[in-house]
Amino acid sequence: MALLLLADAPLRSWTPSASRLPEQFSAGYLDRYVDSLRGRDDLVVFLGDSALWGYKLSPEQTAAQALSRRLSGARVVNLSYEGGSPVNDEVMLRFLLAKGVRPRLVVFNVNSKEFNSSDSAYRRLRPALALAADPQIVPGLRAVLDMQDHSAINDRASRFVERFWLLYRYRVDLRESIFGTDDFASWLKNLAGDVSGYNERYRRAHVPTPDAFEGTYDLSPIDASNVSFARLLVFADELRRERIPALAFLTPTNHKLLHDYIDSPEYRANLRTLQRALEARGVRTIDLDAQFPAGAFIDNDHLTAAGNAELADRLYPVLKSALR
């Protein structure tokens, strides 16, 4: 126990410097990571979901990291994550500003599936963000969110211990930093699967099919009653009020895979509604929804490494112009 407590000594000088948030991150990690960004005036902050985070890709293969290598004089910070959504972007922006972090430019993706009330992130914050940014969740927003209850005795006890024991606070983050997203047993299993050919056979048998995404996209007209749309407008208004330049892009979507579900006038009308609403609030918005071939996708909206490289190519001239 004494050795575990002594581990706090080096942790007190540890500053996260990852090129993107880990797949799993704690409220403590997010808090310290954002603290490390204070005082910088060169931040290009990416906000969004797993499509921008880089699902199934290494950090180096993502569009954000490709742009980081090309944008001289700017530090690209990828604060997107799985489960991102307009409501998450809104709270993350408030959290940054409350911590004294003011981006030079905010870049975010707008994924049409997140305007479906059945989407997992429609009314829900990432738990780590909800804990770290609790003071920034305004009453009007709190009223529409599905908030987790952290009042149980074990939750309160855990937060109390985290205040004093850093190793306990960063237990999830350190595990992933040391072992990666998989443990050693999983690594051995994957290695055996690669050697035997099982993994390749499994991938071929589980190629995404259109019927797997039935119900993912809601074609009902988007209006103010849609929580994601309402919070997107609040987010855009806050960017304008804070005079923070922003660039949005409609998330590339695999139309060949989803043809039966989204190639309709209703789908296009909703995209136009999103784009016009953002541009009316001063957010330059690029429509990339149907601009990528099927081969650039892993599934419905996650791009391959080559797809991410193309995304970086498309965003680069716009970002370079915005940073002049």
Secondary structure, DSSP 8 states (H G I E B T S, - for coil): -HHHHHTHHHHTT-----SB--SS--HHHHHHHHHTTTT-S-EEEEE--HHHHTTTS-GGGSHHHHHHHH-TT-EEEE---TT--HHHHHHHHHHHHHTT---SEEEEEE-GGGGSTTSTTSS---HHHHHHTGGGS-HHHHTTS------SHHHHHHHHHHHH-HHHHTHHHHHHHHH-SS-HHHHHHHHHHHHHTHHHHHHHHT---GGGGTTSS--S---TTSHHHHHHHHHHHHHHHTT--EEEEE----HHHHHHHH-SHHHHHHHHHHHHHHHHTT-EEEE-TT-S-GGGBSSSS-B-HHHHHHHHHHHHHHHHHHT-
